[in-house]
Amino acid sequence: MPPATGVYRNMTMPIGPVDQAKHTCSIERLSNLRLSLGLRWIVCLALAVVLAGPVSGVACADDAAADEETATDTEEQEEQAFVVPEGSPDELFEFIQDVMSKRGRDRESMFRSARAVVDAAQKIVDHEDADEDTVMQALNIQWPALSFLANYQADARQQLADLLERHSKSDLPRVRQFIELQQLKSEISGARTASAEEQQALIDRVMGIIETDGIDRSSYSLASSLARNIGYSDHPELGAEMYERLAKVLSKSDDPQFQQMADKAMGSARRMRLPGNEIEVKGTTADGNEFDWDQYRGKVVLVDFWASWCGPCKSEIPNMKRAVQAYPDDFTIIGINMDSSIAAMEKCIEQFDIDWVNLVGDEENGMGWDHPMATYYGITGIPTAILVDREGKVVSLAARGIRLNKHLEELIGPPAKIEPDDGGSPVDAEGDADPQEDGESAE
């Protein structure tokens, strides 16, 4: 099969220190699940750009007519470009590569692009010359594109269900395993709303696979995702127990990186058990002094794990500042900075005029994801915003946006009306949208 290259960013960070690397994939390596993630990123990113809307402007009548004619010609060319051809698996893979590179001009062309990928991959799967490797490569392309369409189109949802049913009975062992994995991923993604019995069954199933076959990056990702989802459900103790089981397996691995992750997993179990209990905060402040947690007793405190390179972290800063202004005597913030350099943190602090204390790591004890506090509480995604009441007990593990505002009103009372300088809503209004569930991840 002739090579066809394309560069995709792996949206799941590697285990261990974050290297921000780009991963190069070719058609021969499409069975790697990272490419599926790359395609999912391409589709979703393009759609997000489309949903942001076009830039408005003013044009004369002649320009508008010319633009309309050009747009019509371009649209016809795009429609033709998304027509799936007949051909061999190699030719269809080349077509898919071309379609993926186009990504689409608008929402509709984005849908057509994804549909073309789905249909071309299906032709590959059904081709008489397709062996098991070829079918697997096609499925790893088809699945994320069809999953994207299923978010918007009923027929795609039905096709996804039909695909599960059809391939679950395949004569090809790897194809059956692939389908079982997708079903398991779907159950894991819905674990947060599952019953305790269903969650325990999922834990036993995933850990049974790991304890029988050993742990690799794929099974680690499944296990950590399940533990995290359950940890933020109504049964956090089950999530904590799973993290402890995972830590035992990691500690026995021959892989040094997995051994290091054992401490993180135990830390995550510790974090899952924080609600209703006291949190321990210690370290060195940015000005080099030892941090004194006792002096914050009597105030409501937000312990915020963040970094200057984390977009969602920075997006939350204006809301946090308004909250401090609204409760100047009763609420404060302690940042746990996870930058790999003090200079990067200081630049961000100056940019946003942050005036609360930040704890920093060092090369000897750990910085970034290896910050001692991040390891102690198993922080694998930021922002992680832990809200602590006046007695030092944890109220929330995800106090951001509206959630933070509502918690503060419950703990302290109605806020002072602070008119923001950015044109937004006062802190006591409904204001900002509900915080994103996911930020930047180390996994």
N, C-alpha and C positions, 0 to 999 in steps of 0.2 A: 504494500500500500504506500503510495507516494506521500512524503511528509508535507504537512501544511501547518505552519506555526502560527501561534497567536499568544499574546502575553495576557495573563489574568492575575489579579491580585487575590491571594488567598485570604478570605475574610475571617477565617478562624486562625487565631495566632498560634504559633508553634508552642509546644510544651517547653517550659524553661524561659530564659530571657527572650524578650521580644526583639527580633532582628528587622522587622518591617520589610522583609524581603519580598521581591516579586518572584513568582514561579512561572516558568515557561513550560507550556504543554504543547504537544503535537497530536495529530490524529492517532498515531500509534499508542498514545498514552491516555486516551479518553476514558479508559476504564477507571482511572484515578478519580475518586470522588471530589477532589479539589477542583477539577475542571467543571463538575456539575455546579459547585458553588460559584465558580467564576462565571458561568453562564447565567446563573440566578442573579448575580451582581450586575451583569451587563443589562439584563432585561429590566430589573428593578430600578437601576440608576437612570437608564434612559427614560423610563416612565416617570420617575420623579422629576427629571428635567422638563419633560413635557407638561406635567401637571403644574409646574411653576408658572406656565403661561408665557406667551410671546411678549417681547418688549414693544410697548406702544410707540407710535410715531405719527408724523403727518406727511402725506405724500400728495402730489398733484394728481389730477385725473389720468393723465397719460401714463404716469409712473404706476398708478394703481392698476390700470388695464394691462400694462406690460407685466407687472408682477403676477396678476391673475393668470395670464397666458403661460408664463413661466412655471407657475405653480401647477397648472393643469398638466403641462408636459412632464414635469417632474413626477407628479402623482402617477401618471400612466406608466412612466419608466419604472417606478417603484413596484407598482402592481405586477408588471411583467417580471421584475426581478424576483418576486416571491412565488412565482409559479413553479411548483416542484416538477423537475424533469424526470423522464425515464432514464434509466442507466444502471450501471453496475454499482455495487456498494462503494467502490472508490470514488466514482463520479458523484454519487449522492453525498458522500462525506465532504467533497470539495464544494458542493453547492451549499451545504450547511455552514462550512467555514466562511463562505462569502456572505451568506445571509447574516451570520453572527457579527461580521465586521461592519455591516451597514447599520444595524441597531434600530433604524427607523427615524422618521422626521417628526412624527406626532403620535398621539395616542393610538390612532387607528392603524398606522403603519407599524407601530410597535406590536400590536396584536397580530397583524399579518405576518410579521417577522417570526414571532414565536410559533404561530400556527404552521408556517412553512417548515420550521425546524422539526416540529412534532410530526408532520406528515412525511417529511423526507426520512426521518429516523424510522418511522413505521414501515416505509418501503424497504429500508435496509433490513429490518427485522424479518420481513416477510420474503425477502429475496431468496431464491433457491440456492444461491452461492454463499449465503451467509453462514459461517461456522459459529461456534459458541463465542469465540473472542470478538467477532464482528458484531454479534447480537448484543453482547455486553457493552461494547463501545457505543452502540446506538442507543441502548437503554439509558446509559449514563448521560447522554445528551437529551434524550426525549423527556425523561422524568421531570427535571427541574423546569423545562419550558412548559410542559403540560400542567405542572403544579401551579405555575404562575398564572396561566390562563384560567385554571379552575377557581381562582380567587374572584373572577369576574364573569365567567360564562358557565351556564348550567350544562351545556353540552360537553364542555371540557371536564367538568366534574364527573359526569357520567362516563366519559371516556377513560378517566383515571380509574374509576371503579372497575370498569370492564377490563382495563389493563391488569389490574391486580388479580382479578378472577382468572383471566386467561393464563397469565404467566405463573400463577401459583401452582398450576398443573403441568408446567413445562417438563419436557423430557431432559432438559439441560440442567444439571445440578447447580451451576453457578447462577443461572437465571432464577431458579427457585430460591436460592439463598438471597439474591438481590431483592426479590419481592418480599421475603420475610423481613429483611432489614428495613425496607420502606414502611412496612406495616408496623414494625417495632418503633421506628422513628415517629410515626404518626401518633402512636399511643403515648410515647414519651412527651410529645409536644402538648398533649391534652392532659398530662398527669396532674397539673395544678388543680383541676376541677374534679378529679376522680375521687371516689370514696377511699377511705383508709384501706379497706380490703383490696380494692383494685390497685392502689399504690403499692401495697406490700407484695402483691402478686407480680407486679412489674419489677420491683426491686429484686425479688428472688429469681426472676427470669433473667434479668441482665447480669446480676452477679453470678448466677449459675453458669452462664456462658463464659464469663471471665475466669471463674474459679476452675472451670473444666479445660478451657482452651488456652488460658493465659491471656495477658492483657497486651493490647497493641494500641496504636493511636486512635484507631476507629472505635474500639470498644471503650477506651478511656473517655472519648468524647461523648459517647452514648451515656455512660455511667454518670459522668459529671453533670450532663444536661438533666438527667432524670433526678439526681440528688438535688440540684438547684431548684428545679420546678417544684418538687415536693417540699423542699425547705421553705418556699414562699407560698405554700398552700395552707390549709387549715390544720395540717398535721406536720408541723416543722420537726417534731421529734423523729419522725420516720426519715426525713431528709438527713438529720444529724446522724442517725444510726447507719444510713447507707454510706455517708461520707467516712464513717469509722471503718466499715467493712472494706471500702475502697482503699483507705489508707493502709490497711494490713496487707492487701494484695500488692500495692505499689512498693511498700517497704521491702518486699521479698523479691522484687524484680531484679534482673541482672542489668537492666538499663539504668545508668546513673541518673538520667533525667527523671525517670519514673520514681526513683528513690527520693529525689528532691521533692517531688510533688506529693509525697506521703505527708510531709509536714503541712503543706497547703491544705490537703484534704482534712487532716485533723483540725486545722484552723477553721475550716469551713463548718465542721461539726460544732466547734466552739461558738462560732458566730450564729449558727441556727438556734442555739440555746440561749442567746442573749435576751430576747424579749421577756420582760418581767424581772430580769436579773441585772446586777451591776456590771458595767463594762470597765475594763482596765485600760487606761490611756497613759502611755509614757513615751519618753524619747527626748530628743534635743530640738530646740526651737531654731528657727532660721538665723537668729542672732547668736547662736552658740550656747544658750543657757539650758539647763536641765528643766524639763517641763514639770510643773507642779499641778497635778490633777485635782488635789484637794481644794485648791482655792476656787474651783468652779462649782463646788457644792452649794446648792441653794438657787442656782440658775438652771434654766433649760438650755441644753447645749446640743448643737448639731456637730457630730464628728464626721467630717466630709473627706473621703478618700478621692483624690483628684490629681490631674496632671495638666500641664499647659498644652499638650498635644491632643487632649481629649475634647472633641467638639461639644458633646452633650454636657460635659463638666462646665465649660465656659458659658454655654447657653443658660445654665441655671444661676450663674453668678448674680445677674440683676435681681432676680427674685429673692435670693439670699440677702442681698444688701438691703432691699426694701423691708424684709422681715426684721433685720437688725435695727433699722431706723424706726420701725413701728413698735418694737419692744426694747428700747435702749437699756433698760435697767434689769430686764428679766431674761433676755435671750442673747446668746453669743455663739460663735462658730469656732471650731478648731479644725484646721485643715491638716490632713495627712498627705503630704505631697509625694507623688510617685514619679516625678521627673528623674531622668538619669543625670541631670546637672542642675546645680543651684542657680546658675545663670539663667537657664530657661524658665525656671519658676519665678525668679525675680523680675524678669521682663514681663511676664504675664501679670504679676501682682501690680506692677507699675501701670500697665495698660488698663487694668480694670479698677485701679485704685482700691485694692483690697487692704483692709486694715486689721483683719483678725490674725491670730497666731497660726503659724504653720510649723508642723514638725517635719524634719527632713532626715533622710538617711545619709549614709556615708559609704565610701568604698570598702571600709573594713567590715561594717555590719550589714551592709546591703542597701541598695537604692532601687528606684523603679519598682518593678513587681516584687523585688526581694527586700523591700523596706521591712524592717522587723515587725512593725505593726500590721503590715499587709500579710505577712506570713502567719503571724499569731492568730489572725482572724480569717485566714484563708481567702483573701481578696483576690478574685480572678476576673473581675469586671468592674469598671468605673464609669460613671460616678457611683459610689456606694455611700449613701447618706444615712447615718445612724443617729436617731434622735433620742436624747437622754433627758429624763425629767429632773426635777429639783433634788430628788433623793439619789440621783446617780443611776437610776434604773432605766433600761432601754425600753422605749415606747414603740419604735418603728425601725426597721432595717432598710426602708426605702422612702425616706421623707424628702420628697422633691416636689416642686411645683405646687399645685393645689393641695396635695397631701400634706406638705410641710405647713402651709398656711392654716389648714383646718386643724392639724394637731396643735399648733401654737395657740389657736383660739380656745381649744378645749383645755389646754394646760395652763394658760395664762389669763385669757379673757379677750374681749374685743380689742383689736389693734388700733393704734392711732392712725388717722387717715394721712397717708404719706403720698403726695402727688409725685410720681416718678418723673425723672428728667428725660425719659426716652419715649414719652408719648404713650406708654402702656397704661394698664389699669392699676389702681391703688392696690396695695397688698391685701386689703380686706374685701376686695371684690372677687368674683369667680376668676377673673383675670386669665392667667396663662392656661394653655391647654394641659391636659393631663400629662405627666412626665412620661417619657419614653421608657419602655420596659428594659431596653438593652442599650448599653453604651459601648465602650471599648473593652475588648476581652483579651485575656492572656491565654485562653485555651485554644 
